[in-house]
Amino acid sequence: MEELSLVKNQIKKYVQECGDQKSCELLEMLAQGKMLRSKLILKIAGISEDSVKLCSVVEMIHAASLLHDDVIDEADTRRGKPSINALFDNKTSIMFGDILYSKAFTELSQMDKRISYTISNAVTLLSIGEMLDVDLTNDFNTSYDKYFDMIFKKTASLIEASAKAAAILCQKDEEAFALYGKNLGLAFQMIDDILDITQDSATLGKPAMLDFVEGKVTIPYLLLHERIAEKAKLESLYKKPLSTEESDWIKDEMIKNNVLIDSISQAQKLGLEAVEAIKMDESEDLKNIMNQMINREF
């Protein structure tokens, strides 16, 4: 998408305005993501100076959260490339994240008050979601409510806010687009959690089944725990390096108990609800974003 290059250039400009050469160099080292939030904003609000600036602010906030996330998770890679904390150290990753956060908020303060409130409120939720994510790794979580609350705050809240802010920008139905964004975010994270199990390490850019090893009981594990008799065996594998035999057992049990199919069905149901919420907009692009995201393989 050519318009995404406008967003990348705007982010570069914002970081250059900070007057720090190292920040500019670190920006170039960041692994490029799918820019889902920007695609969403531009499809809802169209391409304008204001929408490109909004995209840039959101992408900087998202990048900052990932920089901090990599420190929390002690991750060596991000999207198949070495993470900033691996290339430098945790301090550099945290401080560069803070620079991106604070510059994003500086620019956000110049925008429409409702837009700046919507985005900044989501960042508070995102930060709470990060803490919930860490807390949920203490024990084997069996609560669907806790899982969905965490993924809403950590992932979906900023996507929801992006869609709502874009709707405010172009005077569309902000609540309908907020629901679309929320469901897109929830489904996005659920598919991510499923791909951690179904895809290989080379495709993911990180070790497969890493979530469970790191203590994350995601939607497939919740469903599996609910359906199998050998609950104690599954719990005994929690937060430990898995042998090939152990990971194969988990995958086989998931297939046997229709866990992966039902996990994908839950994500698809959220997607259909999201598309229904914005049917008055008649946007094929937004339907396609949802379909591509649910049917992706990495």
Rosetta blueprint (number, residue, H / E / L):
1 M L
2 E H
3 E H
4 L H
5 S H
6 L H
7 V H
8 K H
9 N H
10 Q H
11 I H
12 K H
13 K H
14 Y H
15 V H
16 Q H
17 E H
18 C L
19 G L
20 D L
21 Q H
22 K H
23 S H
24 C H
25 E H
26 L H
27 L H
28 E H
29 M H
30 L L
31 A L
32 Q L
33 G L
34 K L
35 M L
36 L H
37 R H
38 S H
39 K H
40 L H
41 I H
42 L H
43 K H
44 I H
45 A H
46 G L
47 I L
48 S L
49 E H
50 D H
51 S H
52 V H
53 K H
54 L H
55 C H
56 S H
57 V H
58 V H
59 E H
60 M H
61 I H
62 H H
63 A H
64 A H
65 S H
66 L H
67 L H
68 H H
69 D H
70 D H
71 V H
72 I H
73 D H
74 E L
75 A L
76 D L
77 T E
78 R E
79 R L
80 G L
81 K E
82 P E
83 S L
84 I H
85 N H
86 A H
87 L H
88 F L
89 D L
90 N H
91 K H
92 T H
93 S H
94 I H
95 M H
96 F H
97 G H
98 D H
99 I H
100 L H
101 Y H
102 S H
103 K H
104 A H
105 F H
106 T H
107 E H
108 L H
109 S L
110 Q L
111 M L
112 D L
113 K H
114 R H
115 I H
116 S H
117 Y H
118 T H
119 I H
120 S H
121 N H
122 A H
123 V H
124 T H
125 L H
126 L H
127 S H
128 I H
129 G H
130 E H
131 M H
132 L H
133 D H
134 V H
135 D H
136 L L
137 T L
138 N L
139 D L
140 F L
141 N L
142 T L
143 S L
144 Y H
145 D H
146 K H
147 Y H
148 F H
149 D H
150 M H
151 I H
152 F H
153 K H
154 K H
155 T H
156 A H
157 S H
158 L H
159 I H
160 E H
161 A H
162 S H
163 A H
164 K H
165 A H
166 A H
167 A H
168 I H
169 L H
170 C L
171 Q L
172 K L
173 D L
174 E H
175 E H
176 A H
177 F H
178 A H
179 L H
180 Y H
181 G H
182 K H
183 N H
184 L H
185 G H
186 L H
187 A H
188 F H
189 Q H
190 M H
191 I H
192 D H
193 D H
194 I H
195 L H
196 D H
197 I H
198 T H
199 Q L
200 D L
201 S H
202 A H
203 T H
204 L H
205 G L
206 K L
207 P L
208 A L
209 M L
210 L H
211 D H
212 F H
213 V H
214 E L
215 G L
216 K L
217 V L
218 T L
219 I H
220 P H
221 Y H
222 L H
223 L H
224 L H
225 H H
226 E H
227 R H
228 I L
229 A L
230 E L
231 K H
232 A H
233 K H
234 L H
235 E H
236 S H
237 L L
238 Y L
239 K L
240 K L
241 P L
242 L L
243 S L
244 T H
245 E H
246 E H
247 S H
248 D H
249 W H
250 I H
251 K H
252 D H
253 E H
254 M H
255 I H
256 K H
257 N L
258 N L
259 V H
260 L H
261 I H
262 D H
263 S H
264 I H
265 S H
266 Q H
267 A H
268 Q H
269 K H
270 L H
271 G H
272 L H
273 E H
274 A H
275 V H
276 E H
277 A H
278 I L
279 K H
280 M H
281 D H
282 E L
283 S L
284 E H
285 D H
286 L H
287 K H
288 N H
289 I H
290 M H
291 N H
292 Q H
293 M H
294 I H
295 N L
296 R L
297 E L
298 F L
